[in-house]
Amino acid sequence: MIVATPDGVLTLDESWRYACAGYTGRDRAVVLAHIAELERIGVAPPPTVPTFYRIPPYLVTGADRVWAPHEATSGEIEPVFIIRAPDRIYVSVGSDHTDRRLEAHDVDASKWLGQKVMASAAWAWADVGAEWDRTRIRSWVEPAGGGEPVPFQDGRPADLLDPGYWVDTLIRRYGSAERWVLFGGTIPHAEVEGPFRAFAGEMVRPSGDRLAFRYTVSILD
């Protein structure tokens, strides 16, 4: 995948390592609410908070379409941290598209099945960090039956753990924090009944600058 940054184009290939984080909220009450939300659809509570799932490179894409085995899937907006080195970090936005049926039985397996879509551009963390608490992430779903996009999520990436936390975690676990792409967890969503034909999201800075993506969902028949 190709991502445009202020310092030039990055090619995110198999020489990078990839992961999804979960239950990453700074507010413990919000995290517990999200866990309860998942328990309502049959997902077991996590063994640790936050959690960290390694994923294979082929799942990460900038495509405008993902494939799903059935209709019980959905996206969720997340900040994406592109950690080239501890002092060279970029921020983008994406979606961890998840098989909700499989997630109820095996969260790890669900992470390996769904594609992870991200925007084709990123900002430098050095430019964004000071305004992170005034930056927003939003998402919309488009019902399979047609109609206008429906608001799904709206919040702040600053309510989630920031890149500094993950740099420290990667160094502690792996001895270094270089060439990582990390989906940084999500925020609560509205109760919108699926199935969905498309998912879209954006990250918006106080200046109005934005990173955005949209993809459709095709069901295998």
C-alpha positions in Angstrom: 0.0 0.0 0.0 1.1 3.6 -0.8 0.6 6.4 1.7 1.5 10.0 1.1 3.1 11.9 4.0 4.6 15.4 4.4 8.0 13.8 4.0 7.3 11.8 0.9 5.6 8.6 -0.1 5.8 5.5 2.1 5.4 2.0 0.7 3.8 -0.2 3.3 4.9 -3.7 2.3 5.9 -6.9 4.0 9.0 -5.4 5.5 6.6 -3.6 7.9 4.9 -5.2 10.8 1.1 -4.7 11.4 -1.1 -4.9 14.4 -4.6 -4.0 15.7 -5.1 -2.7 19.3 -8.3 -3.0 21.2 -9.8 -1.6 24.3 -7.5 1.4 24.1 -9.6 4.1 25.7 -8.0 6.5 28.2 -11.3 6.6 30.2 -11.7 3.3 32.0 -15.5 3.8 32.1 -15.7 4.2 28.4 -13.6 1.0 27.9 -15.9 -1.0 30.2 -18.9 0.3 28.3 -17.4 -0.9 25.0 -16.7 -4.3 26.5 -20.3 -4.4 27.7 -21.4 -3.4 24.2 -19.5 -6.3 22.7 -20.8 -8.7 25.4 -24.3 -7.9 24.3 -23.5 -9.4 20.9 -21.8 -12.4 22.4 -18.1 -11.3 22.5 -16.2 -12.5 25.5 -14.4 -9.9 27.6 -10.7 -9.5 26.8 -8.0 -11.2 28.9 -6.1 -7.9 29.2 -6.8 -4.2 28.6 -5.6 -2.9 26.3 -5.2 -5.8 23.9 -2.8 -6.2 21.0 -3.3 -8.4 17.9 -0.6 -9.0 15.3 -2.1 -9.2 11.8 -0.6 -10.2 8.4 0.4 -7.5 5.9 -2.0 -8.6 3.2 -5.0 -7.5 5.3 -4.1 -3.8 5.2 -5.4 -2.0 2.1 -6.4 1.3 0.6 -9.0 -0.4 -1.6 -12.5 1.0 -2.1 -14.1 -2.4 -1.6 -13.8 -5.3 0.9 -15.2 -8.8 0.6 -17.2 -10.5 3.4 -18.5 -14.1 3.7 -21.9 -12.9 5.0 -23.8 -9.8 6.0 -22.9 -9.8 9.7 -19.8 -7.6 9.3 -19.1 -3.9 9.9 -16.3 -1.4 10.1 -15.2 0.7 13.0 -13.2 3.9 12.7 -9.7 4.0 14.2 -6.6 6.3 14.2 -3.8 4.5 12.4 -0.2 5.1 13.6 2.6 4.6 11.1 5.7 4.3 13.3 8.7 4.5 11.0 10.9 5.2 14.1 10.2 6.4 17.7 10.9 10.0 16.5 9.2 9.6 13.1 5.6 8.9 13.4 2.7 9.6 11.1 -1.1 9.5 11.8 -3.8 8.4 9.4 -7.3 7.0 9.8 -8.9 3.7 8.9 -11.3 0.9 9.6 -10.9 -2.5 11.1 -13.6 -4.3 9.2 -14.8 -7.1 11.4 -16.7 -10.3 11.0 -19.1 -9.9 13.9 -20.4 -13.5 13.8 -16.8 -14.9 14.1 -15.9 -12.3 16.6 -18.5 -13.7 19.0 -16.6 -17.0 19.0 -12.9 -16.1 18.5 -11.7 -12.5 18.5 -8.2 -13.4 17.3 -9.5 -15.3 14.3 -11.9 -12.4 13.4 -8.8 -10.1 13.3 -7.2 -12.4 10.8 -10.2 -12.5 8.5 -11.4 -8.9 8.1 -9.5 -6.4 5.9 -8.2 -3.2 7.4 -8.9 -0.2 5.2 -7.0 3.0 5.6 -6.7 6.4 4.0 -4.1 7.0 1.4 -2.5 10.0 3.2 -1.1 10.7 6.7 0.0 13.6 8.8 3.2 13.9 10.8 2.6 13.3 14.5 4.9 16.2 15.2 2.4 18.5 13.5 -0.7 17.0 14.9 0.2 16.1 18.5 -0.4 19.6 19.9 -3.9 19.7 18.6 -4.8 16.0 19.1 -7.4 16.8 21.7 -9.2 19.1 19.2 -9.0 16.6 16.3 -12.1 14.4 15.6 -12.9 11.1 14.0 -16.3 10.3 12.5 -17.8 7.5 10.6 -21.0 6.7 8.6 -22.7 3.5 7.4 -24.8 3.1 4.4 -27.7 0.6 4.8 -27.8 -2.3 2.4 -31.3 -1.3 1.5 -30.3 2.1 0.2 -30.8 5.6 1.5 -28.5 8.3 2.9 -25.4 7.6 5.0 -26.2 7.2 8.7 -23.9 8.7 11.4 -22.2 5.8 13.2 -19.3 7.2 15.3 -18.2 10.6 16.4 -15.5 11.3 18.9 -11.8 12.2 19.5 -8.8 10.1 18.9 -7.3 11.8 22.0 -9.7 9.6 24.0 -7.6 6.6 22.9 -4.0 5.8 23.8 -1.6 7.9 21.8 1.5 6.8 19.7 3.9 7.4 22.7 2.2 4.6 24.6 2.6 2.3 21.7 6.2 3.2 21.0 7.0 2.3 24.7 5.0 -0.9 24.4 6.7 -2.0 21.2 10.2 -1.3 22.6 9.3 -3.3 25.7 7.9 -6.3 23.7 10.1 -6.4 20.7 13.2 -4.4 21.6 12.5 -1.6 19.0 9.7 0.5 17.5 10.5 0.8 13.8 8.4 0.1 10.7 5.1 -0.6 12.4 1.5 0.1 11.3 -0.9 0.0 14.2 -4.7 0.4 14.1 -5.1 2.2 17.4 -8.6 1.1 18.6 -12.0 2.5 18.2 -14.6 4.7 19.9 -18.3 3.8 20.8 -20.8 3.6 18.0 -24.5 4.3 17.6 -27.0 1.5 17.6 -27.6 1.2 13.8 -29.1 -2.0 12.5 -27.3 -3.6 9.5 -26.5 -5.0 7.1 -24.4 -2.3 5.6 -23.4 -1.8 1.9 -20.7 0.8 2.6 -18.6 2.3 5.4 -16.9 5.7 5.4 -14.8 7.7 7.9 -12.7 10.8 8.3 -10.3 12.5 10.7 -10.6 16.2 10.9 -8.1 18.7 12.3 -9.1 22.1 13.9 -8.1 23.8 10.7 -10.6 21.7 8.7 -8.0 19.6 7.0 -9.2 16.0 6.8 -8.2 12.5 5.9 -11.0 10.3 4.6 -11.8 6.9 3.2 -14.9 5.1 1.9 -15.4 1.5 0.9 -18.2 -0.8 -0.2 -18.9 -4.3 1.2 -19.4 -7.1 -1.3 -20.9 -10.4 0.0 -19.6 -13.7 -1.4 -22.4 -15.6 -3.1 
